Structure formats: C-alpha cells, structure tokens
Amino acid sequence: MAQRIASFLAAPEAELAGTPDYSDVLVVEAETGIGKSLAYLVPAIDSGMRVVVSTATINLQDQLIEKEIPLLEKVLGREVSAVCVKGRQNYLCLYRWYQHRYSPQISLVGDEECEKVESWLEETECGDRAELDWLPDNSPLWPKISAHSYQCLGSDCPEWSNCLVNKLRKKAASARILVVNHHLYFSDLALRQRGFGEILPRHEAIIFDEAHHLEGVATTFFGTSFSQYQLYDLVSDISQQAEIDLEPEDGDRIVGTAGGVRQRVEGFVALFPPQRGRFSLVEFVRSNDNWAPEIQLVAESLKRLASALEKISRRHENWQVLADRAVELYQNLLFVGLLDQDMRSSSHVYWYEKRERAVSLSATPVNVSEDLRRSLYSTVPKIIMTSATLTTGGSFDYIRQRLGLSDDIEALQLKSPFDYGSRTVLYVPGLGFPEPSSPGYDEALCEQVERLLKITRGRALVLFTSFRGMDLVADYLTQKLNYPVFVQGTASRARLLERFRSQTDSVLLAVASFWEGVDIVGESLSGVIIDKLPFEVPTDPVVQARIQAIREDGGNPFFDFQIPRAVLSLRQGVGRLMRSASDGGLISVLDARLFTKRYGSVFLNSLPPSPVVRDMVEIKNFFGMLEENHS
C-alpha cells in the first residue's frame, strides 16, 4: 500500500487545474490489520508535498498526532512537520473568554471552572478543548467561550493579534502534514465555493481516511439549512453584545427586535406535529394552509432585524458579523422554506427534522457527485481515499458512482492478513428461523441472543439496527444472564466501552455509532452479534429522494443503492471482532435472509472468509477448540 501511494504521489499531473478531471484519484480498501495509517503517512512524509490527512473522527485525528506520527519520528530519526487542525468550535476565543470572565455575574460570585481555564491559558499554545480533560462534554461553559466561525469578528476583534486560532493557522501554513477531519475539510471547501477565506492552506494532496463517510459529510456541507438553534444563538449573541457596546436605550431596542424574531419562530415551530424524526417538507407544506403566511412573517422579521443590525454596524464595526448572520438566516429560510416555487431546486430534497426541543429545515443535494467535481476534483492534484470498507461484493462500483469518480481511477484492494478461517466462525440461524418481518421474530431473536451469550460466556458486543430492538433484547436479558449487561444510553460511550473492556465477561448492547470505532483487543470482545441486515429506513426523505432519482435514471435502487449501503454498514459492524492477529471468536448475523433471499449472497461474499455454521453445537465446539489452543 505504501509503495502504491508513493508512486501515485510522485506521478506528474495529467490535467490542467480547474478542469473537472484535474485530480488524480487513488482508492484503496485496506481491511483490518493492514496498518493503513502508517502505509499512507510514510509516503506522505517522504513526498515533500504539503499533504492533508482527513479522518471521519476527532479520535482518529488524535491517534495520528499522538501515536502514529511520534512513532514515525522515532523510526525515521527526524522531526515530522505535522499539525492537527480541528473545527474552530474546538478552540477558545480570547475575546469571548474575556467577555465571560469579567461579566458582573462571574466577577462577583467567582467560578471554579473559570479559574481553571485562566490557569490553563497561561500554558496552552492553541487553546484546544481536548487539553481540558476535566471539562465535561455537556459543560455549559464551553459554548460561551469557544471560537465559532459565525461569531468571529475577524480583524476588528480587539484580541486579533493574540488570537489562538490565528496562531494555529500560521502554524498550519508552515506544516507539511495537516491532520483534519472530514467536517472541517468540507467546511473549508464550502467556504472557498462561497468566496470566503479558506481555513486550510493550499495543498498538493489530500488523503481521506474512513472514506466511506465522504458522501454523508459532503451532503451536509453542500446543502442548506435553517434551524431554531441557529436563530436562538444569534438572539443570545445580540443580547450579550448589546450589554457591552450599546447605551441602554439602543440596547433595549435591538434586543427587543431580536426577541420579536424569536417569538415569530416559536409561533412558526408550533405548526409542526409533535412526532420526532425526519419528514418530507414538500408533503407537509402541501397539507398546511398556514405555511406561507407564517414563514413570511418569520422572513420579514429577520429582514427587519438584519436592517437594524446593519445600522448599528455603521457605529460599531464588530456588529457587521451579527448583521451578516441575520442576512444568511433570511436567505437560507427563503431557499429551504418553499415560499417561492421558482426558487425550488430539482436537484435537492426538502425535509424537516423534529427533535425534542427544536425544528430544522433542510435542502439536501440528492447527488453530491457534481458538487464534488466542481469543488474538490478540480482543485486538488492528488486525492487518496482509503477505508477498511469501500467495496460491495468485491467491487468499487458503488463508491465510484456515489462520489462521481470515473471508471478509470486507480484502485487497490488489500485483504486482511488475519486468520479468519481458523480463528472465527460466522453463525446464521438454520431453517425455521423467522425473517425480521415475520411474526415470532422478536421472540426468536431474544432467545438466540441469550443462547449465544451463554456459549460465549458474555464477552460480546451485540449490535442493533434500531433502539426498539436493543431495548427489547435488553429487557429480556436482565432476567436471563448472570453477566453484566451494559446498554447504550445508560452512560457515556467512553464510560460504557471502558466498563466493557475491563469486565471481561460483560455484554454491551448498542446501536448506531458503536458499529464503528470500537477497538477492543483481547478476550473481552470474543463475539459480535448483529440482529439483522442494516438496511436504512426507507421512509427517510433523503433516502427516498435518492431511490427515486436512481429509478428515474433507469437503475434498480434496491441493488444499486440500498444493498451496497447495507453491505458497507454490515462490514463495519463485523469488523469490530478482529482487532489483532491474536483475536478470534464468533460473528453472528441473526437474519435468515442471508440464505433465503437472492441478494443474501452479496452480503455473504462481502464478509470475511469465516467458516459458516448454522448449528449452535458447532459454535460450542469452536469455542472449546479455541480454549484448548489458548491453554
């Protein structure tokens, strides 16, 4: 893998910058055990280029900076010029910090957290929140002092010369290796497209690790949204700034105008039904006669607020940022709110999400391939995409189509070196086990999970495709098992994983994010049990729109879209078992469709080469053999 990347980076550019096919692209699937981070870091460092490494998670960013790069410095015997850059909200804003620290409320009563931050500021170089390991994830302090881009005053800021983000940016400009995450990278692309100043310096190559997330992240950043929280944040910042800059009469006036917008939005949000989830906005608008007048009232009130903020900015330059935010919210509302049918884009799907305390409206591109061609593939000479899961049924076709890559891109597929053949088994229930949509599946699922966990003696991660399935099995197991059973939602993700790792015979039940990023070596994870094939909910408006687009284009959405997405998710879940050459155990997918449906073979052919068993006696024999070999 390292050799292939080295030669790819060294090859001359084939096209002219600015053309859609300017970028050379290499796609590498490197399964667990390849050591892909070292395989791309070595040639990246050796190339002499400025290379950006983008990951899906901050955890992997930290691993690269704190573990992999220091290891390479030791091996190479020289310093590597590398900087980790996170989203601005991860860094402290000195201006907002001083506003908060010396506000009358804090000054009078004192605050232990503030005193700790003050001591930290004397030693920190870049103000990264990750250095504050004592600060809780849900601390109300950090949002008040962090450096969100939409709150930045730019060169008008009194702390501009001391700005911690500016210092980081200067450091990044001189580094050869920049470690970022996908959200930051696509945020930077979006800023460039809108003509704003970029966050990252120009670079000759980008390496996307965990590249199976690219379509999802790109979808977010190439879309448009309007949310209650965005508006509430603006109103809060206006109130805070008015207290500092304005005379009481002027301050009361602008705060009153902002409060009026908030009231309008609260009335508008009351239109939506109480059900939580994601729903089609077009269908909702068609059935609601009050939509147009209500959203028009919100738009007009936002327009008045923007005008009032513009007037203040003539006397106080730092208010221009607030005025720009109000204008952007107004424009976004007009785009996503379907007020003007002529403005509606046929390339977007319009939807809303209702959460416990907020509503957001979104317009999402149905296909991001054109956005990627315009903003990414025409600007960066060398692009490398890598992940443990990029193929479905041994083919890169799905990822190529979704990301708008040409058929002649370079591709490399590297199988895991781990011995799945003798160290694992794949269990699928035998004849008579009901399919997930059949009566009796819930009861059969609970019984199978219980029996499997008794064979593995706990030591298993049980993954579900829904909270309903997880809660059902969790309630059932509490009366049946003697092993500790941990359930997602009862503690933080980090705390649950630590308990699961340290208590060897325990069981962890989880959904969603636990299908990825769980890296537990050794006996504590001797089994991965999955309830059913992870097909996405077909009622999601974005999924529906993409299915419809494929159908209109003459394709088969089920085989071209739904199955490949489910295959990639299943491969991620199964990949939690083998994290080192000495690991082993049970992989189980409790879904008879792997053998009863024609498409089952696509899933089976995409899984590791584990021997398939359909009788629990064979699982008992397998674990007996493992224990004999271990002793």
N, C-alpha and C positions, 0 to 999 in steps of 0.2 A: 504493500500500500504506500509506504514512504517513497519507494523508488518511482512508482507511477505518478505520485503527486509532484515529486521533484522534477521529473521530465516534463510534466504538464506546465508547471510554473516557469520552466526555462524556455519553453517553446515561444517563438515570436508571435506577435499579434497578427491575426489573419484579416481582420476587418477594420474599417475606419470608425473612430469614436463617434457616437451619436446615431449610428445606424442600429436598427432593431437586433441585428445578429452580431453586434460588436463583441459581446462577451464570448470567450471560450468557456465551456461548461464541462466539468467532470463530476459524474455522480458515482458515489462509492457506497455500497452496502457492506458494512463490516460488522458481522454478528458478534455477540458477546464473546470476549476472550481474545479478540484481535489486538486490542490496545490501540484503538483508533486515534485517541488524543495525542499519544506520542508519535503515531505514524504521520499525522499532519503537522505537528509542531516542529519536528526536526527539519523537514524540508522548508517549512515556512521561515524558520530562523535562518537556515542556510542560504535562502534565496537572496537575501539582502533587500528584498522589497518591503514596503510597508504593507502588512497583512492584517486584516481584521478577522478575528475569530468570533463568531456569533453563536451563542447557545440558546436553548429554549428556557433555561432556568438560571437564576442567580446562583443556585447551589453549584452548578457545574462551572460557572464563572469563577467562583471562589476556589473550587478544586484545581482548576487550571493554574490560577495565580499562586495558590498557597502550597500546592503539592507537585504538579507536573512540571511547571517551569523551573522551580528551585531544583528539582531532580536533574533536569537537563543542564542547568548551570553547573551542577556538580560534575556531571559526566563530561560535559564539553570543556570544563575548566575555564569558563569565561562568563561574564555577566550578559544576561539577555535583556535587551531594552524592551520591557513589556509594561503595559499599564492596563488596569481594569477600569472600564468606564460603565457606570450604571445610569439608569434614568435619573433626571435631576431631583425627583422627589426623594431619592435615597441620600441626598446631601443636605447639610444645614445651610440655611440662608442667613447670613450675618445680620442683614437689615431687619428681617422678620424676628430674628432672635432678640435683638436689642429692643425692638418694639414690645415684645412679650416680656422680656426680663425686667424692663423698667416701667411696665404699666403699674398704675397705683395699686391694683389688687395684689399683684405679686410682691411688690416692694414692701407693702405694709405687713403682710402675713408671712412672707418667706415661703420657700418651696424647696424641698429636699432634691427633687429631680432637677430643678433648675441649677441648684448649686453643683450637682454632679456634672451637668453639661458644661457649666462655666469652667470647672477644673479640667474637663476633657479638652475644651477649646484651646487650652494653653499648650497642648502637646500634639493634637491631631494635625495632619498635613492636608487632608482633603475633606474632612467633615463627614465621612461615610457613616451612616447609621449603623452599619454592621459592626462597627467598633464598640457600640453601646450594648454589650451583651446583657446588661441588667435592665434594659428598657423593654417592657412588654410589647408584643406585637400590636395590641389594641390600645396602646397608650394614647390618650387624647393630646399629649404634649407635642408629639412629632408633627402632626398635620399643621400645627400653628407656627412651626419654625422651619419647615422644610422648603426646599428651593424649587417649587413647581414652576414650570416654564411660563404658564399663563399669569403668574404673579410677578414675574421678573421685570424690574424697572430698567434693565439694560444700563447704558452709560449714564443715565440720570440718577442711578442709585448712589446714595452717599457712601456706601461700602464697596463701590465698584473696584477700587484699587486693591482692596483686601479680599475680594470675593473668592471663596473656596472653590466654587465651580470654575471660575476663570483660571485659577491656579491649576486645576485638574486639566482643563482644556489645553493650557500651554504645555503641560507635561505630556499630554497625549500627542500634541503636534510634533514632538521630538522623538516619540517612541516608534519602534519598528513593528512591534506586535501589540495590537489593541484587542482586548478581550471585552466583548459586549454581550448583550442578549438580544434576541430577535425583536422584542418590542422596541428597544432603543434604536436598533438599526432601521427598522421600518418607519419609526417616528422621524428619523433623520431623512429618509427617502421622501416622506410626505412633506417635510419642511422644504426640501430642495424643490419639489414639484410646485409648491405654492410661492416660491420665490423668497422665502425667509432664509436667514442664516443657518447653515448646517451645524450640527452638533459635532460631527466627526470630521477629521481632516481627510483630504483626498488620499486614496489608497489604490494600490495596483491589484490587490486580490482580496477576496472575501471567502472565508471558509464557514459554511453553515453546518454546525454540528446539531444533532437532533433535528435534521432537516424535514422529517415527516410532519413537523408542526408549521412549516412555512405557509401553506395555503391558509390555515386558520388565522395566523398572525397578520398576513397580508390583507385578508378580508377585513379585519378590524381597522387597519390604518388607511385603506383605500375607500372606506365607507364614510358616512356622515351620521352624526347622532346629536340628539338634543335630550338632555335629562334634567330631572328635578334637581339632582345633586349639583350639576354644573351651575344652575341658576342660584341655588342656595349658597354655594361657595362665593359667587360673585356678590350677592347681597351682604354676606358676612364680611367680605373684604372691604366693601364700600363703607360699611359702618365703622370698621376698625380704622380705616384710613381717614375718614371724616373726623374722628376723635382727635387725630394727630394734627391734621393740616388745616381744618376749617374753623371759622368762627361758629359759635353755637347756632346762630340763625341759619347760616348756609348749610351747616352740617345737618340740622334737623330737616331742612328742605330736601336735600338729596337722599338722606336716609328714608324719609317719608315716601319719596318717589320709588326707591328700591323696594320698600316694604309693600307698596301698591302692586308692583310686578309679582312679588311673591304671593300675594293674595289672589291675583289673577291665575297664577299657575296652580294654586291649590284648588281653585274652582274648576279649572280645566282637568286636573287629575281626577276629580270626583266623577267625571264622565265614564271612566273605565270600570269594568266589572271587577269584583274582588278576587277572581281566580288568579293565582300566581302562575307565571310561565311566559312563554314566547308565543305570540299570536300574529296573524296577518293583520296589518294595519289597513290595507285596502278593503278587506271584508268588513272590518269594524266601522270604517268611515261610511261605507255604503248603508249600513244599518243604523246610523246615528244622525238624526236631523240637526242636532245641536252642534255638530263638529265644527262646521265652517265659522259660525259666529263666535264660538268660544275661543277657537285658535286665533281668530282675527283679533280678538281683544288682547290676547297674550302678546301677539306680534306688535300691535300698536303700542302697548305699554312698554315693551322692550325698546321700540324705536324712540319713544319719548325719553326713556332712561339713557339711551346712548347719546341722544342730543344734549341732555343735561350734563352728562359726564364730559362731553366734548367742550362745553362752555367752561367747566371748571379747569380742564386741562390747559386752557389758554393762560391761566394764572398759576397753575401747579402742574408742571410737565409730567410728573410721575403719575398723574391721573389718566394719561393717554392710554396706558396699559389696560385700565379698567374700562375705558370707552371702547377700546378695540375688542375686548372680551364681550361686551354687550352687543356690538355690531355682529360679531361672529355667531353668537347665540341666535340673534334675529335672523341672520341669513340661513343658518342650519335649520331653524324651525320652519322657514318658508320652504326649504328643499325637502325635508322629511315629512312635513305636515300635510302634503297633498292638497294644499289650498288652490293651487293653480295647476290644472291638468296638463297645460302646455309645458310646465317645468318638470313633469314626471319623466324619469329616465327609464327606458325599456330595458336597460342593462342592469338595473338594480331591483332588489326585492325590498319592499317596505314592510316593516314589522314593529311591534312594540313589545316591551318586556315589563311585566308587572312583578315587582318584588314586594317584600313585606311593607316597606315604608317609602317606596319610590317607583316612578314610572319613567321609562326612557323610550324614545322613538329612534328608529334607525333606518337608514337606507344603505343596503349592503350590496356590493357588486356580486352578480350571480356567478361570474367567472373572473378570476383575478389575472388570467394569463396576459391580457392586453396591458393591464396596469404594470405588470412585471416587465414586459417587453419595453414599455416606454420609460420606466423609471430605473430599472435595475440592469436589464440585459443590454442597454445601450450606453451604460456609463462606466461599468467596471470591467477591466480587461480579462481578469481570470476569476471564475466562480467555481468553488468546490462545494458540493452538497453531500453530506455523509450522515449515516444513521445505521442503527442495527436493523431497522425495519423500513425498507424502501420498495421491496418487490412484493408482488402478489402472484402466487403460482410460479415463482421463478422469473417473472417478467417485470421490467421497469415501465411498461406501457402506461399504467395508471398515473404514476407520479409525473411522467413526461407530459401527459395530456392535461393534468390539473394545473401544472406550473407553466404551461405554454412552452415547453422545451422541444427543440427539433428532434427528428428521428435519428439524426446522425451525431448526437452528442456522445462523448466518451463515457463509458460505463464500466464499472468493475464490481463484481460480486464476490465476496470473500466469506466462506462458511466458517462457523465457529470451530475452533480446534478442540472443544470439549467433547468428551466421550459420552454422548447421549445414548449410544447404543447399549452400553453395559451399565451405565450409572443412573439411568432413568427409565420409567415406563409411562406410557400415555394410556389412561383409563377412560373409556367411553362406555356408558351403561349398555347392557346387552338387550336382546329382543324383549319387547313388552314394556320397556321404559317409555312413559308418555312424552310426547313432544311438548314444548313450552306452552302452546296454545290449547292443549288438551286438558279436559277435566282430570284431576288427580295429580297434575304435575307438581303443584306446591307441596303436597304431602310426600310424594316420591322424592322430591328434591331434598327436603328436610331429612328424611330417613337416610338417603345416600350420603349426605354430608356427614351425618352422625357416624355412620359405619366407617367411612373413610378416615375420619379423625381418630377413631378408636384404633384403626390399624397403624396410622402414622404416629400415634401417641401425642396428639396435639401437633405442635411443630409445623403448623401450616398457615398459609395466607389464603383466605377464601375471598375471592373477588366476585362482585355482583354487577349486573348491568343496570340496577335500579335500587333506590333506597327502600322501596317496598320489599323487594326480595331479600335484602340484607336484614331488615327489621323482622321479617317473617322467620328467617332461619335463626337470628339472634334470640328471639323469644323462645323458639323451640329448644335450642341448645342449652339454655340456662338450667333446665331441669334434667338434662341428659348427660352432661360431661363433667368429669372431675378436674378438667384442666381449666386454667384461667382463660376466659374469653373476652377479648378486647374488641370494642365496636367503634368504628369511625363516628366521630361526633361527640363521644363521651370525654374526650381530652384532645389536646392539640395533636397535629400529625406527628411532630417531633417526639412528643411525650409517648404517644402510642407505639411508635417504632422502637423507642428505647426500651419500653417495657417488654415488647415482643422479643426483642433481641436478647435481653438479659434473662428473661424467664423462659428457659429452653422449651418446656413442654406446653407453652401457651398457644392460643389461636387468635388470629387477627381477622376480623370481618370488615370489608371495606368496599367502596365504590370509587369511580372517577379517578382522581389524581393518584391513587395507590396502584393503578395499573402500570404506572411508570415511576421511575426514580427510586424505587425501593431496592436498596442494595445491601442485603444481609447475607454474609458469608457464614457457612457452617451449619450445624445441626438445627439451630432454631428455625430455619426455613427448609424443611425437608419435604414440603408438599405445597403445590399451588393448585387450588380447586376453583374452577370457574363455573358459574351457574349455567350460562348459556351463551350462544354466539352473540357478540356485541354489536348487533345492528342498531343504527341510530334510530331515534324516534321519528317516524315518517311524517308526523304532524308538525314538526318544526318548520316554520315558514321558509328559512333559508334552504334547508334540505329539500323541501317541496319544490322551490323555485329551480334548484339545480337539477332535480329529477325531471321537471317539465322541460327545461332547456335541452337536456340530452335527448329526451323523447322527440322534441320538435326538430332536432338535428338528425333524426333518423337512427339514433343509438338505442341501446337497451339499458335503461337506468339501473336495473337491478344488477346486471352482470358488469356494466361499465363503471358503476359508481358505488352502489350500496354494498355489494360483496367486497370489492377491494378495500373500502374503508373499514369494514368489519374485520377483514383479514389482518390489516395493519394493527388494529387495536388488540386483536387476539394474540398476535405475535408479541406485542409489548407485554401483555399480561403473563403469558407463558415464560417470557424472558426473565421473570423475577426469580425463577428457581436456581438456575446455574449461574453463579457469580464468580466461581473459581473452578480450577481443574479438579479440586477435591470434593466439590459439592455433588449432590445427587438426590434422587427421591422421586416423588410422584407428581406427574402432571395429569390433571383430570378436567375434562370438559363434559359437564352433565347435560349434554344436548344430543339426543338421538338423531337429529337432522344431519349430523356428520356422516351417517350411513344410510339414512332413509331418503335424503334428497340428492338430486343430481349434483347440486353445487357443493355438497359436502366434501367432494374430492379436492376442490380448490383450496379449502381450508386445510385439509389433511396434508396436501402437497406443500403447503407453505410453512408447516410446523417442523420443529427439529426432528431428526431421524430416530425418535424414541420408539421402541417396540410397543405396538398397540395391544392392550389386553382388554377384555370385556367381562372378566370374571374376577370378583374380589379375592378369590383364593389365590390367584396369580399375584395379586398385589402383596398379600401376606407372605407368599414365598419369596418375592423380590426383596422385601424389607428384611426377611430372615437372612437372605444371602448377603445383603449389604452389611448387616451387623456382624456376620461371620468374617467377612473380608476386613471390616474395620478393626475387629478384635485381633 
